Amino acid sequence: MSFQYTYDAKGKPIGVFVPINEWEKITGELKKKTNPAGKNKILTSIEKGLQQVNQIEKGKLKPVSLKQLLAGL
């Protein structure tokens, strides 16, 4: 990768020029990591976990130890 930096009058870097082919690679990777399907899956998992916590607090679900939790990963 060959980036070109822009500096202010004091020599502090204030910007960068990224060649288009590198930019497309970077943005392509970001799109893969932030796709809506992936976000929805994560949010659904968090929501399910919070529901389980509520059930545990109400005594409707047995708590799981950290050892059991890690074994399930």
Secondary structure, 3 states (H helix, E strand, C coil): CCCEEEECCCCCEEEEECCHHHHHHHHHHHHHHCCHHHHHHHHHHHHHHHHHHHHHHCCCCCCCCHHHHHHCC
